Amino acid sequence: MKVFLQNIMRVMLEAEAKLVLRKYKPKIIAVIGTVGKTGAKDAIFSVTKEALVADKSKKSFDNEAGLGGSILGHDKGAPTFFFYVRNLIRGLVLLATREHYPKWLVLDIGADKPGNISRIAKWLHPEIVIFTSFSPVPTHIEFFESAEGLLEEKAIFVKALKSSGVLILNADDEQVLSMQARTKATSITYGFSERAMFRASNMNIVYEDNKPTGVTFKFEYEGNVFPVTMPGVLGIQPVYSALSALSLGVYLKLNIVEMINALSGHDSAPGRMRILTGIKGATVIDDSSNSSPISALSALQALSSIKTIGRKITVLGDMLELGKFTIEEHRKIGIIVGQESDILVAVGPRAKYIVEGALESGMKKKNIIEFDNSLSAGKYLEGIIKKDDIVLVNGSASMRLENVVKEIMWNQEDASRLLVRQGE
């Protein structure tokens, strides 16, 4: 009965969302990928919200209900009974009155099961589609017959793109770049490679008092070069997010200086390579929002590039929804950790394969500590952390590694604002 009622409400929610789109006619920017979607969505919103009167989905959803909530304006919280009721009421208000509604909507589109995107693509037709990156071993693979099946599911949105629209692609990802051949619409590319139309170069870490505080890079296109600084984040993924936003902005003829200033004042989403001040003078790199092999690798590469006089401590939780790749991918990450970190804190049952990889690469057993849950790991770290340590925290959402971050961050009173999953 509960499932039946939920399905009825989902259909009603989708119907209202369609009617709201038909009434207010906002232009849609759809962000798709297995890595970097939320970061790109947030960066795009930062550079478009004033100039284009834009709004964005507040959370990342992998279903039609969440997307309907984003369109109706109440997408916070899980799709519970009250979630549906709030959004259905909001939809009726939007349809019965003439309210101020965004002229543009920035929506990230996910697929956790076959058919998710194909159902959405039947009624959502964006002006702009942005592909971020596809993980070689994608998450949600256990629900698809193959990685190719997941790729084809996400590629459906290329066909949903309006003929007058534009496709924006990460040129550094071959699978993403292959989307060019699937449409006759205009396409533009971004990335670090020479073939990218909008290119990043000279990426460096910014330091203050021997501590990392952000990244800087040069944004290049058509002979123009602009310096960009992104405070409070580390790694290559925030730069890709900025590139996607700047590429879109240039295409839409937005002011480049204003866009760069917006990104310089932009707060990255919680739990995505965010730099936080730790206790006892340590630095915490909070990447606890979610994890996959490619995001964990990217986080470890960022950790490797940091210059520090302290220790490098890596806290890694299970990476979920990898299906048959689970053991192999955890071991691969472990091998890298063993080469880049002084201490490994492993959390969860699958993390034992990370430990195996770390031992295989030569890490000493005394420098590896295993825990069943994030609360115990956080308490342990609180006791061993020292001045100038760099602590990287990365794991899938269900591992709740934000609990580790909360235990070792300096300003715990700001946890509700700075960390993921802090709602009721």
MOHURA-V777883 format. One record per residue. N is the residue number from 1. RES is the residue in three letters. SS is DSSP state (~ for helix, > for strand, _ for the rest). OMEGA is omega in whole degrees, 0 to 359 (NA if undefined). D_FIRST is the distance of its C-alpha to the first C-alpha in Angstrom with 1 decimal. Layout:
BEGIN
[[N;RES;SS;OMEGA;D_FIRST] [N;RES;SS;OMEGA;D_FIRST]]
END
This chain:
BEGIN
[[1;MET;_;181;0.0] [2;LYS;~;180;3.8] [3;VAL;~;179;5.5] [4;PHE;~;180;5.0] [5;LEU;~;179;6.1] [6;GLN;~;179;8.5] [7;ASN;~;178;9.9] [8;ILE;~;181;10.6] [9;MET;~;177;12.3] [10;ARG;~;178;14.1] [11;VAL;~;179;15.5] [12;MET;~;180;16.7] [13;LEU;~;179;18.2] [14;GLU;~;179;20.0] [15;ALA;~;178;21.3] [16;GLU;~;180;22.7] [17;ALA;~;178;24.3] [18;LYS;~;181;26.0] [19;LEU;~;178;27.3] [20;VAL;~;177;28.7] [21;LEU;~;181;30.4] [22;ARG;~;182;31.9] [23;LYS;~;188;33.1] [24;TYR;~;175;34.6] [25;LYS;_;175;35.6] [26;PRO;_;173;35.7] [27;LYS;>;187;37.2] [28;ILE;>;169;34.9] [29;ILE;>;181;36.1] [30;ALA;>;179;33.7] [31;VAL;>;187;34.4] [32;ILE;>;177;33.4] [33;GLY;_;174;34.3] [34;THR;_;179;33.4] [35;VAL;>;171;36.0] [36;GLY;_;182;37.1] [37;LYS;~;185;34.5] [38;THR;~;178;33.9] [39;GLY;~;179;37.7] [40;ALA;~;179;38.6] [41;LYS;~;182;36.1] [42;ASP;~;179;37.6] [43;ALA;~;179;41.1] [44;ILE;~;179;40.6] [45;PHE;~;181;39.3] [46;SER;~;184;42.3] [47;VAL;~;183;44.8] [48;THR;~;191;43.1] [49;LYS;_;181;41.6] [50;GLU;_;185;44.9] [51;ALA;_;185;46.5] [52;LEU;_;186;43.5] [53;VAL;_;187;41.5] [54;ALA;>;171;38.6] [55;ASP;>;183;35.3] [56;LYS;>;171;33.1] [57;SER;_;184;29.6] [58;LYS;_;180;29.6] [59;LYS;_;177;27.6] [60;SER;_;179;27.2] [61;PHE;>;179;23.8] [62;ASP;_;180;23.0] [63;ASN;_;183;20.3] [64;GLU;~;181;20.0] [65;ALA;~;179;18.1] [66;GLY;~;179;21.0] [67;LEU;~;177;23.5] [68;GLY;~;177;22.2] [69;GLY;~;178;22.5] [70;SER;~;182;26.1] [71;ILE;~;181;27.0] [72;LEU;~;172;25.8] [73;GLY;_;179;27.5] [74;HIS;_;183;24.9] [75;ASP;_;177;24.0] [76;LYS;_;177;24.7] [77;GLY;_;180;22.2] [78;ALA;_;180;19.1] [79;PRO;_;177;16.3] [80;THR;_;178;14.3] [81;PHE;~;182;12.7] [82;PHE;~;175;16.4] [83;PHE;~;181;17.7] [84;TYR;~;182;15.9] [85;VAL;~;179;17.0] [86;ARG;~;183;20.5] [87;ASN;~;178;20.9] [88;LEU;~;177;19.6] [89;ILE;~;179;22.2] [90;ARG;~;179;24.8] [91;GLY;~;179;24.4] [92;LEU;~;178;25.0] [93;VAL;~;180;28.1] [94;LEU;~;182;29.4] [95;LEU;~;184;29.1] [96;ALA;~;182;30.5] [97;THR;_;176;33.4] [98;ARG;_;183;35.9] [99;GLU;_;172;35.5] [100;HIS;_;182;37.3] [101;TYR;_;182;35.3] [102;PRO;_;176;36.5] [103;LYS;_;177;38.7] [104;TRP;>;173;37.5] [105;LEU;>;176;34.2] [106;VAL;>;187;34.4] [107;LEU;>;172;31.1] [108;ASP;>;187;30.6] [109;ILE;>;181;28.5] [110;GLY;_;177;27.0] [111;ALA;_;176;25.5] [112;ASP;_;179;23.7] [113;LYS;_;178;22.4] [114;PRO;_;177;23.9] [115;GLY;_;181;23.1] [116;ASN;~;186;22.5] [117;ILE;~;181;25.9] [118;SER;~;178;26.4] [119;ARG;~;179;23.4] [120;ILE;~;184;24.9] [121;ALA;~;179;28.4] [122;LYS;_;183;27.6] [123;TRP;_;178;27.5] [124;LEU;_;184;29.2] [125;HIS;_;186;33.0] [126;PRO;_;172;35.0] [127;GLU;_;183;38.7] [128;ILE;>;174;39.1] [129;VAL;>;181;37.5] [130;ILE;>;175;38.6] [131;PHE;>;182;38.2] [132;THR;_;181;38.9] [133;SER;>;175;39.1] [134;PHE;_;177;37.5] [135;SER;_;176;37.6] [136;PRO;_;173;39.5] [137;VAL;_;188;36.7] [138;PRO;_;171;33.7] [139;THR;_;184;30.7] [140;HIS;_;185;27.3] [141;ILE;~;183;29.6] [142;GLU;~;179;27.5] [143;PHE;~;180;24.8] [144;PHE;_;181;27.6] [145;GLU;_;181;30.0] [146;SER;_;175;33.0] [147;ALA;~;179;34.3] [148;GLU;~;179;35.4] [149;GLY;~;177;31.9] [150;LEU;~;178;30.8] [151;LEU;~;180;34.0] [152;GLU;~;178;33.4] [153;GLU;~;181;29.9] [154;LYS;~;181;31.5] [155;ALA;~;180;34.5] [156;ILE;~;183;32.4] [157;PHE;~;173;32.9] [158;VAL;~;179;36.7] [159;LYS;~;179;36.1] [160;ALA;~;180;33.9] [161;LEU;_;177;37.0] [162;LYS;_;183;38.9] [163;SER;_;179;42.2] [164;SER;_;185;44.0] [165;GLY;_;181;42.2] [166;VAL;>;178;43.3] [167;LEU;>;182;42.0] [168;ILE;>;192;43.0] [169;LEU;>;172;43.2] [170;ASN;>;184;44.2] [171;ALA;_;181;47.4] [172;ASP;_;181;47.4] [173;ASP;_;184;44.4] [174;GLU;~;179;45.3] [175;GLN;~;177;41.7] [176;VAL;~;182;41.2] [177;LEU;~;180;44.7] [178;SER;~;180;43.9] [179;MET;~;179;41.5] [180;GLN;~;184;44.7] [181;ALA;~;184;45.2] [182;ARG;~;183;41.9] [183;THR;_;174;42.7] [184;LYS;_;179;45.7] [185;ALA;_;177;44.7] [186;THR;>;176;46.9] [187;SER;>;174;46.3] [188;ILE;>;187;47.8] [189;THR;>;176;47.8] [190;TYR;>;178;48.1] [191;GLY;>;178;48.9] [192;PHE;_;186;51.8] [193;SER;_;182;53.3] [194;GLU;_;183;56.2] [195;ARG;_;181;54.3] [196;ALA;_;177;52.0] [197;MET;_;177;52.9] [198;PHE;>;196;51.8] [199;ARG;>;172;52.9] [200;ALA;>;177;52.9] [201;SER;>;176;55.9] [202;ASN;>;178;57.6] [203;MET;>;181;54.5] [204;ASN;>;175;55.6] [205;ILE;>;177;54.3] [206;VAL;>;181;55.6] [207;TYR;>;169;56.9] [208;GLU;>;183;58.0] [209;ASP;_;178;59.8] [210;ASN;_;178;59.1] [211;LYS;>;179;55.3] [212;PRO;>;182;53.1] [213;THR;>;181;51.9] [214;GLY;>;179;50.6] [215;VAL;>;175;51.5] [216;THR;>;178;53.8] [217;PHE;>;176;54.4] [218;LYS;>;178;56.2] [219;PHE;>;187;54.4] [220;GLU;>;171;56.5] [221;TYR;>;176;56.4] [222;GLU;_;178;59.1] [223;GLY;_;178;61.8] [224;ASN;>;178;60.3] [225;VAL;>;180;59.6] [226;PHE;>;175;57.7] [227;PRO;>;180;57.2] [228;VAL;>;176;53.6] [229;THR;>;178;52.8] [230;MET;>;182;49.3] [231;PRO;>;171;49.4] [232;GLY;_;180;47.0] [233;VAL;>;178;45.7] [234;LEU;_;173;47.0] [235;GLY;_;185;46.6] [236;ILE;~;184;46.5] [237;GLN;~;176;42.9] [238;PRO;~;178;43.7] [239;VAL;~;175;46.7] [240;TYR;~;179;44.6] [241;SER;~;178;42.3] [242;ALA;~;179;45.4] [243;LEU;~;180;46.8] [244;SER;~;180;43.8] [245;ALA;~;180;43.9] [246;LEU;~;178;47.7] [247;SER;~;177;47.7] [248;LEU;~;182;45.2] [249;GLY;~;178;47.3] [250;VAL;~;179;50.5] [251;TYR;~;180;49.1] [252;LEU;_;177;48.0] [253;LYS;_;173;51.5] [254;LEU;_;182;50.5] [255;ASN;_;186;53.2] [256;ILE;~;181;53.5] [257;VAL;~;178;55.0] [258;GLU;~;179;52.3] [259;MET;~;180;49.6] [260;ILE;~;177;51.4] [261;ASN;~;179;51.7] [262;ALA;~;179;48.0] [263;LEU;~;179;47.3] [264;SER;~;178;49.9] [265;GLY;_;185;48.1] [266;HIS;_;174;44.6] [267;ASP;_;179;42.4] [268;SER;_;181;40.5] [269;ALA;_;178;36.9] [270;PRO;_;175;36.4] [271;GLY;_;181;36.4] [272;ARG;_;179;38.1] [273;MET;_;182;41.7] [274;ARG;>;180;42.4] [275;ILE;>;178;45.6] [276;LEU;>;176;45.4] [277;THR;>;181;48.2] [278;GLY;>;176;47.8] [279;ILE;~;176;49.3] [280;LYS;~;177;52.9] [281;GLY;~;178;53.8] [282;ALA;_;176;51.4] [283;THR;>;181;49.4] [284;VAL;>;173;45.7] [285;ILE;>;186;44.2] [286;ASP;>;177;40.5] [287;ASP;>;189;38.6] [288;SER;_;184;35.5] [289;SER;_;179;32.9] [290;ASN;_;182;32.1] [291;SER;_;174;34.2] [292;SER;_;179;35.0] [293;PRO;~;183;38.3] [294;ILE;~;179;39.9] [295;SER;~;176;39.0] [296;ALA;~;178;40.2] [297;LEU;~;179;43.4] [298;SER;~;179;44.0] [299;ALA;~;180;43.6] [300;LEU;~;176;46.1] [301;GLN;~;177;48.5] [302;ALA;~;178;48.5] [303;LEU;~;180;49.2] [304;SER;~;185;52.0] [305;SER;~;183;53.6] [306;ILE;_;174;53.9] [307;LYS;_;182;57.3] [308;THR;_;175;57.3] [309;ILE;_;179;59.6] [310;GLY;_;179;56.7] [311;ARG;_;173;54.4] [312;LYS;>;182;51.4] [313;ILE;>;181;48.4] [314;THR;>;176;45.3] [315;VAL;>;183;41.9] [316;LEU;>;175;39.5] [317;GLY;>;179;35.9] [318;ASP;_;168;33.9] [319;MET;_;188;33.2] [320;LEU;_;175;29.7] [321;GLU;_;178;28.2] [322;LEU;_;177;31.6] [323;GLY;~;184;30.7] [324;LYS;~;181;34.0] [325;PHE;~;189;36.1] [326;THR;~;185;35.0] [327;ILE;~;183;38.2] [328;GLU;~;184;40.7] [329;GLU;~;176;39.6] [330;HIS;~;179;39.5] [331;ARG;~;179;43.0] [332;LYS;~;179;44.3] [333;ILE;~;178;43.3] [334;GLY;~;179;44.9] [335;ILE;~;180;48.2] [336;ILE;~;179;48.4] [337;VAL;~;180;47.6] [338;GLY;~;181;50.4] [339;GLN;~;189;52.8] [340;GLU;~;188;51.9] [341;SER;_;175;50.9] [342;ASP;_;181;52.8] [343;ILE;>;175;49.8] [344;LEU;>;172;46.4] [345;VAL;>;184;43.5] [346;ALA;>;185;40.7] [347;VAL;>;175;37.2] [348;GLY;_;184;34.5] [349;PRO;_;181;34.5] [350;ARG;_;181;35.1] [351;ALA;~;177;37.9] [352;LYS;~;177;40.1] [353;TYR;~;172;40.8] [354;ILE;~;178;42.0] [355;VAL;~;178;44.3] [356;GLU;~;179;45.6] [357;GLY;~;180;46.5] [358;ALA;~;178;48.2] [359;LEU;~;179;50.3] [360;GLU;~;182;51.2] [361;SER;_;174;52.5] [362;GLY;_;179;54.8] [363;MET;_;182;53.0] [364;LYS;_;184;54.2] [365;LYS;~;181;51.8] [366;LYS;~;180;52.8] [367;ASN;~;180;51.5] [368;ILE;>;180;47.9] [369;ILE;>;182;45.5] [370;GLU;>;178;42.0] [371;PHE;>;178;39.1] [372;ASP;_;185;35.6] [373;ASN;_;186;34.3] [374;SER;~;181;35.3] [375;LEU;~;179;36.2] [376;SER;~;179;38.8] [377;ALA;~;179;40.2] [378;GLY;~;179;40.6] [379;LYS;~;179;42.5] [380;TYR;~;181;44.8] [381;LEU;~;179;45.6] [382;GLU;~;182;46.4] [383;GLY;~;186;49.2] [384;ILE;~;186;50.7] [385;ILE;_;182;50.6] [386;LYS;_;177;54.0] [387;LYS;_;177;55.7] [388;ASP;_;174;55.5] [389;ASP;_;172;52.7] [390;ILE;>;183;50.3] [391;VAL;>;176;46.7] [392;LEU;>;180;44.2] [393;VAL;>;184;40.6] [394;ASN;>;177;38.2] [395;GLY;_;179;34.9] [396;SER;_;187;31.3] [397;ALA;~;184;28.9] [398;SER;~;179;27.1] [399;MET;~;175;30.5] [400;ARG;_;181;30.9] [401;LEU;_;172;34.6] [402;GLU;~;175;34.8] [403;ASN;~;176;35.3] [404;VAL;~;181;38.5] [405;VAL;~;182;39.7] [406;LYS;~;182;39.0] [407;GLU;~;187;41.2] [408;ILE;~;178;44.1] [409;MET;>;185;44.1] [410;TRP;_;186;46.9] [411;ASN;_;183;45.2] [412;GLN;~;180;42.0] [413;GLU;~;179;41.7] [414;ASP;~;184;40.8] [415;ALA;~;182;38.0] [416;SER;~;180;35.3] [417;ARG;~;189;37.2] [418;LEU;~;186;38.5] [419;LEU;_;178;35.7] [420;VAL;_;172;32.3] [421;ARG;_;180;29.0] [422;GLN;_;178;30.6] [423;GLY;_;181;27.9] [424;GLU;_;NA;26.0]]
END
